[in-house]
Structures are given as C-alpha cells and as structure tokens.
C-alpha cells in the first residue's frame, strides 16, 4: 500500500497555489490598467472642460455631470455581477430630473458592453445638458423623445426634441460637441448625425456592430440622482450629522450641505465619534457613509432609527443589495453625486419623517 508523506501532499498542492497566485496577479494587473484608464478619462474630461468654461461654477457643474455619467456605467458593471450596461437605465438616469412628462423613453431591453456603455452615457448626458440649457427642456412644454432599436447586432438610437425654442446651428463648438461627434463614434465604431431643425434638434447614433445584446432581465436599476423638480419638498435648514471617513469627500459633502443653508455636525470619521456627537448635539438628519474602512455605519444608523431621526446612506457600491439587513428601504445616494442631488434627497427624507 503506497504511503503519501506530508511533503508529497504539499507538492501536490503547490501547482494549484502557483496557478491561483498567477491568476490574482493577472486580475490585479487588469484592475490597475482599467483604473489608470479611468483616471486618464477623468483627467481629460477636466482638462477639456476647463478650456470651454466661462467661470469656476460652470466648470464644476460640467465636470460633475460628465463624471457622474461615467460613474453610472461603473455602477452598472459592478452591480450583481452584471456583464453589461442596461441602455434603459442610462437613459432614465439622465432623464430623471425632468420627469416622464418631459422625456419619453422607448426601446427594447438592451445590454451594452462596457466601452460602448461609457460612450452612450456621455452622449445622452451631453444631449440632455444641451436640451436643458438651450433646447426643448429649457422652456415649459418642451419634450424629448429617446428611442432605440436592435437588429442583428445593429443598434440605432434616436433623439428628437420638440416644443422648444427655434433651433439654429451653433456658431462655435466646444468639448461637448467633440464628445458627440468624435469620441462617441471612436468608442463605439458607429456614426453620429445631428440635424439642427427649426422645430428641434434631432440626433442619431448608428452602430452596425454594437456588441449589444437583448436583455430580458435588466438587473441593475439606475441610482436616482435625487427627486425630480416636481417631487422636491420645500427645503428647510437642518442640523446634519455627516459621517464620512474619506477627508476629501467629507470636505466636498460639507460644502454641498452648507451651500444649501444646512449646519454640518462634524464631519466625523468613526462610529464612536458619530455616536458621541449624536448624544451631545441636536441632530435633525444625517448623511452616513455606509462603508468606513473595515467597519460600517450600521450602529449609527440603528441609533438614528431608534431616535426617529431621518438619514440617508452615501456609498460607492451600486445596488441596494449592499444595504445592511433592516435598512433595505432607506434612501441611498451612490457616489459620486452633486450638491443638488444631495440636498434634494435630504429634503425628501426630512419631509417624510
């Protein structure tokens, strides 16, 4: 009867361990590559946006919007093991501030590959921003229709504005136009056409080999950027406990809240400090970073709930599946988000309490 020694067992396990380490190194290298590409995209967005901005406020709003469009794609790709990006979710996320009465969306359930998803997200964001500033969404009664078809891999997306001001071709073009006319076709292998009709702008994105697939179960729901204009309660100044362990993010959130007339308690970085401030100060509402390094803000959420104090979670993890047990119905803002989204969401939870 052959006898296997302890050393032989280790020898048998060694090839598997080596293969696992090699696999992890490959994953880390791919993650590093993707992260650097994403940072390079953000850097390019900031640089090109700065060249066309007339003031700091305009630059901040433009950059925030474009980065948020990219973030929605990242959220879709990391939610529930999704392999693609739901086109409808991207369209609804951009349309959300205006309501379904102003923006009509139609088309089959379609999942886009990551690269095409990023390009389409930017396209929709630029068109929606332009419509809000100069087009159909800049006046009461104007409407935008977004629709698409998918046949044999060919994706055709149509954009049509009606009821807005009379349209004329722009005298000059900026980075937004470059995104639409150059970046989107390059990223998708498709073609973008724009028509400045007097009755409203029309646009078509045609991608012969899109890589898109019909998706009967669109798993990911686009995170709401905040309630639309019709659903925002009247804001009132609040004393807001802010729990966020990333200092730069905390500084940004504090500025967003103070711009809305709120008093920030903190910011604090730990559960212990948050509970101490909760005992020592009057707190009207709270914004809680869900993940605090190796810890979470669940204990603070439980204390707030016990006292009947409204709060919302802020997190970089897309999808409600990441919420702790007992808090699945709590409002969530997925990072990054802007000041209006934060203030609107806070007003909504405060009004509901």
N, C-alpha and C positions, 0 to 999 in steps of 0.2 A: 504494500500500500504506500503510495508516494506521500511524502510529508512535505507540506509547504511551510517554509520558515517565515518568520515575521518580516525579514528583509525582502523575501520574494514578494510578499503582499505589497510592500511599499514600491517595489519595482513595477508591479502590475498597475498600481495606481498612478505612477509617475507620468505616463503618456497622456492620460486624461487631464491631469493637473496642468501639464505644459500646454495642452490644447486650450484649456479654459483661460489660462493667462494670456495666451496669444489672442484669443477672441476678445477678451476685455481690452487689451491694448488696441485692437482694431476699432472697437467701439469708441474708446477714448479719443483716438486719432480722428475718427469721423465726427465726433461731437466737437472737438477742437476746431476742425475745419468748418463746420456749419456755424459755430459761434463766431468765428472770425469773419466769415462771410456776412453774417447778420449785422455784426458791428460795423463792417465796412459799408453795408447798405445804409445803416443809420447815419454814419458819418457823411455819406454822400448826400443823403436827404437834408441834413442840417446845412451842409456847405452850399448846396444849390438853392435851398430855400432862402438862405441869408442874402443871396445875391439879388433876389427879387422882392424882398420885404422892404416896406417903407418905414417901419418902426419896429421896436422890440416886441410890442404887443402882437402885432401881425405875425412876426416871425414865430413867437411862442405858440400862437394858435395854429399856424400852418404846420409846424413841426409836430406838435402834439397830435394833430389829426392824422398825419401821414404815418407816424409811428404806431398809433392806435390801430390803423388799418392793417399794418403788418402783424401787430400783436394778436389780432383776431384770428389770423391764419395760424399762427403758432399755437393758439389755444385750441383750435380745431384739430390740429395734428397731434396734440398730446392728450386729448380727451378720450378716455375709454378705449385706448388702443386704435384709434381711427387711423386709417391708411390714406385718407384723402380729406378734402375740404368741401363741405356742402355749399354749393353755389347759393342756394336759397338763404342759408344762414348769413352769408356775407352780404347779400342784398338787403335782407331785413335789418341787419345791424346798422347799415348805412342809412336806411330809410326811417329807422325808429324815431328819431327826434321830430319827424314831420307827421307821423300818423298815416294810417292806411287810407284815409280820405284823400291825402295829397300824393301819395306814392303807391301805385298799383304794381304788384309783382306777380308774374305768371311764368310758368315753365315747369318741366318735369323735375323730379328729384335727380340731381346730378352731383357726382363727386369728382372734384378736380385734383390732379396731382399737385404736390406742394409748390413747385415753381410757377405753374400756371395760376394756382390759387393766390399767390402773392401778387402777381401781376393784375389779375382781375380785381382783387381787393383794392389795389391802388387806383385802377381805372374807375371803379364805382365811386371811390372816395373823391377823386378829382371832379368827376361829373356832378356828383351831389353837391360838393362845395361850390362849384361854379353856378349851379342852379339856384342855390341859396343866396349867393351874392348878386348875381346878375340875371338869372333866368326865371323859370316858371315858379320856383319856390321863394322868390324874392318878393312876391306880391300875393295878396289874398286871392284864392280861387285858382291859382296856377296848379298844374298837375304834371307828374312824371309817370310814364309807363315804362316798366322794365320787363322784358320777356326774353326767353331763350328757347332754342330747340337743340336736340342732339340726335344726329342720324349717322350711323356708320362711323362714329368717332369724330364727326364734324360738329363742332359747337358754334352756334351763331347766337350772339347776344345783341339785342336791340334796345336802344334808349330813345325815348321820344318825349319832348316837352311840349305842353300846350297851355294856353291861358296866361302866359307871361308877357313881359314887355316885348316889343318888336325887336327882332334879333338882327344884328349886323356882324360880319366877321371882325374879330378883334384887330385893333391897329398894331398891337405888339403881342408877342407870345413870351411866356415865361417857362419856369421849370415844370409847372403843371401841364402845360401843352407838350413839353418834351416827354414827360412821363407817358402821356396818352399816345403820342404819335411815334415815339422811338422806343421807349423802354418796354412798353406792353407788347408790341409786335416782336421785339427781340426775345423777350422772355417766353412768349407763347408759341412763336413760329407762325403767328397769324397776321391779320391785317386789320387796321382800324381806319374807318372812314367817318368823317364829320361833315355834316351839312348844316350851315347856318341859314335855315329857312326863316322868313319873316315871322311865321307863326310859332317858331320854337326850334331849338337845337335838336337834331337827331344824330345818333351815333350808332355804328355797328362794329362789333368785334366778330371777325370770322376766323376760326381756327380749324383748318382742314384736318389736322392730325392732333387733336387736343389731348389725348390720353384720358379724357373724361369718361366716366362710366355711369350708367344708370344706377341709382342707389335707392332701393325701395325702403331702406330703414335709415333715414338721416338721424344718426345718433346724437350728434352734438347740437345743442341749442346755442345760438349766438348770445353772448352776455350782453344784457341791456346796458347801454351807456347811461341810463337814467330815464325817468319817465319823460314822455313827450310833453310839449308845451301845454296841451290841454289837461294833462294829468298831474301837473306840479302844484302841490298845495302852496299857499302863501307862506313864504319863509319867515321865520322869526329868529332873533338872535338866541343862540343856545350856548351853554357851557358844555364843551365837548371833550370827553376824555379820549386822548389819542394814544394808542398802544402800537408802536412800530419799532422794530429792533434795527432797521437799517437807517442810519442817521440822515443820509442824503434824502431818502424817500420821506422820512419824518419831517424834515425841513420843508420839503415841497408840499406835503399834505397840510402842514400847519399854515403855510402861506395861502393855500387854496381856501381853507376854512376861515382864516382871518379876513380874506378878501370878501367873504360873504357876511361879515359882521359877527362871526362867532368868536367866543373866547375859548382858547385851547387850554385844557388842563394837561400839562406835560409839555411836549411828548415824553412818554416813558417807554423804556425798552424791555422791561421784565414784568412778569406776572406779579411778583411781590410788590414792585413799585406801583403797579396799576391798582392793586387791591388797597394799598396804603392811601393813594390819592382818592380812591372811592370812599374810604372811611373818613378822610379829612376834609373833602371838598363837596360842594353841591354839584352834582353831575346831572345834566339834562339828557344827554345822549352820549354815545361812544362809537368810535371807529376802531376796530380791532384787527390788527394783522393776524391772520389765522395761524401762520407758522412762524415761530420765534426760535430760529436755530433748531436745536434738538427738542425744543418744547413747543407748546401750543397755548393759545389764549382761551382754551375751553373753561378753565377755572374762573377766569374773569367774566366770561360770557354767562356762566352759571350764577355768579354773584349779581350781575346786572339783571338777569331774568328774575331772580328771587326778589329784587327790589322794584321790579316793574319799570326799569329804565330801558328805553329803546336803544338798539345798537345795530350796526351792520358789520359784516366781515369784509376785509380787503385781502385779496390773495393773488398770488401769481399762478395758482393752479386752476386751470379751466375745469368746468363741470361741477355740478352740485354733489357728485359722489364723494368729493373730498371733504365735505362738511361733516363735523362730528355728530354722533348719534344725539338725537333730541333737538338738533338745530337745523334740520334739513329745510325748514320753511323760512329761515332767516334771510334777509336781503344780502346779496353778495355783489361786490364790485371786483372785477378781475383786472389786475394791473397789466399795463398802465392805463390810467383813466385821467380825465382832465377835471378842472375845477368845477365847471357846470354840472358834470355827471355826479361828482361827489356831493355837491351842495343840494342838487335836486333829490338824490337818493336819501340824504339825511333829512331833508324837509318831509319826504314821504313817510319815513319810519317814525319821525316825531309826530306827525299828524295822525298816524294810525294808532298811537299809543294811548 
